[in-house]
């Protein structure tokens, strides 16, 4: 058999998701820069939706955002240096610190959320409302089924239940 089969030409699902994520992240970064928040790197914007008003530990922030603790710690460090986050003592555990948004961080969050909404509206225009809703529903069902089939995945996917993913 030759190397021309349809299955061999088809891009892996993970590559398609990575490419879409990259386009999404670059769109968020461009919108943030346009609004005066150009010092937020595209990968660091993932922090904003997951920081509750009372603060959160880096470990829990990483779990909610679905990234490694080291990756989240680097993002938090960068955003802290840029004035978007600060670390404060944890009132429930003096040995740990909580990450909270500064005033500048609170100002950037709605810009990032609006940018995410605009990107989704654009993607709906490029497909159709029905196709986009179908894709959205399929991805949610797949994630739900992965969580039900794998307890470790269920823990990682808890952010789907209690956070707005932007």
C-alpha positions in Angstrom: 0.0 0.0 0.0 1.2 3.5 -0.7 1.5 6.3 1.7 -1.5 8.2 0.3 -4.3 6.8 2.5 -6.8 9.3 4.0 -5.9 8.3 7.6 -2.2 9.0 7.0 -2.9 12.5 5.7 -5.3 13.4 8.5 -3.7 15.6 11.2 -3.7 14.3 14.7 -6.4 15.6 17.0 -3.8 16.8 19.4 -2.2 18.9 16.7 -5.5 20.4 15.7 -6.2 21.3 19.3 -2.8 22.8 19.8 -3.1 24.9 16.6 -6.5 26.2 17.7 -5.2 26.9 21.2 -2.3 28.8 19.7 -4.6 31.0 17.6 -6.8 31.6 20.6 -3.9 32.5 22.9 -2.4 34.9 20.3 -5.8 36.6 19.9 -6.0 37.1 23.6 -2.5 38.5 23.7 -3.2 40.9 20.9 -6.4 42.2 22.6 -4.6 42.6 25.9 -1.7 44.5 24.2 -4.2 46.8 22.4 -5.9 47.5 25.8 -2.5 48.5 27.4 -1.6 45.2 28.9 1.1 44.3 26.4 3.4 42.9 29.1 1.2 39.8 29.5 2.6 36.9 27.6 0.0 34.8 25.7 0.6 31.7 27.9 0.3 33.7 31.1 -3.3 35.0 30.5 -4.5 31.5 31.5 -4.1 32.5 35.1 -6.8 35.2 35.3 -10.0 33.2 35.1 -8.9 30.9 38.0 -7.9 33.4 40.7 -10.8 33.8 43.1 -11.2 37.0 45.1 -10.0 35.3 48.3 -6.9 34.1 46.6 -5.5 30.6 45.7 -2.3 28.6 46.2 -0.1 28.1 43.1 -0.7 24.3 43.4 -4.4 24.7 43.2 -4.2 27.3 40.5 -2.1 24.9 38.4 -4.7 22.2 38.8 -7.6 24.5 37.9 -5.7 25.7 34.8 -4.6 22.3 33.8 -0.9 22.9 33.7 2.1 21.7 35.7 2.9 23.4 39.0 6.2 24.6 37.6 4.6 26.1 34.6 2.0 27.9 36.8 4.7 29.1 39.2 6.6 30.7 36.2 3.4 32.4 35.0 2.7 33.7 38.5 6.2 35.0 38.9 6.0 36.8 35.6 2.6 38.3 36.4 3.7 39.3 39.9 6.8 41.1 38.5 4.5 42.9 36.0 2.1 44.0 38.8 -0.9 41.8 38.0 -0.7 39.4 40.9 0.7 39.5 44.4 1.3 36.8 47.0 -0.2 37.3 50.4 0.0 35.3 53.6 -2.6 32.5 53.8 -4.8 33.3 56.8 -5.6 29.5 57.2 -2.0 28.3 56.9 0.8 30.6 57.9 3.3 28.4 56.0 1.8 29.1 52.6 0.9 32.1 50.5 -2.1 32.9 48.3 -2.0 34.4 44.9 -4.4 37.3 44.5 -5.1 39.8 41.7 -3.9 43.3 42.1 -6.0 46.3 40.9 -4.1 46.0 37.5 -4.9 42.3 37.4 -8.6 42.9 38.1 -8.6 45.4 35.2 -7.0 42.9 32.8 -9.3 40.0 33.6 -12.4 41.4 31.8 -10.3 42.4 28.8 -9.1 38.8 28.4 -12.6 37.5 28.9 -14.0 39.9 26.3 -11.2 38.9 23.9 -12.1 35.2 24.4 -15.7 36.0 23.6 -14.8 37.9 20.5 -12.6 35.0 19.3 -15.4 32.6 19.7 -17.8 34.9 17.9 -15.3 35.1 15.0 -15.0 31.3 14.9 -18.8 31.0 14.9 -18.8 33.3 11.8 -16.2 31.1 10.2 -18.2 28.0 10.7 -21.8 28.4 11.8 -23.6 28.6 15.1 -24.8 25.0 14.7 -21.3 23.7 13.9 -19.7 25.6 16.7 -22.3 24.5 19.2 -21.9 20.9 18.0 -18.1 21.0 18.4 -18.5 22.7 21.8 -20.9 20.0 22.9 -18.8 17.1 21.6 -15.7 18.4 23.4 -17.6 18.8 26.7 -19.1 15.3 26.4 -15.6 13.9 25.7 -14.1 15.6 28.7 -17.0 14.5 30.9 -16.6 10.9 29.8 -12.9 11.0 30.3 -13.5 12.3 33.8 -16.0 9.6 34.6 -13.7 6.9 33.2 -10.5 8.1 35.0 -10.5 9.3 38.6 -7.1 11.1 38.1 -8.5 12.9 35.1 -11.7 13.8 37.0 -9.5 15.7 39.6 -7.7 17.5 36.8 -11.0 18.4 35.1 -12.7 19.9 38.2 -12.1 23.4 36.8 -14.7 22.7 34.2 -17.3 22.6 36.9 -16.5 25.7 38.9 -14.6 28.1 36.7 -15.3 30.0 33.5 -12.7 28.9 31.0 -11.5 31.8 29.0 
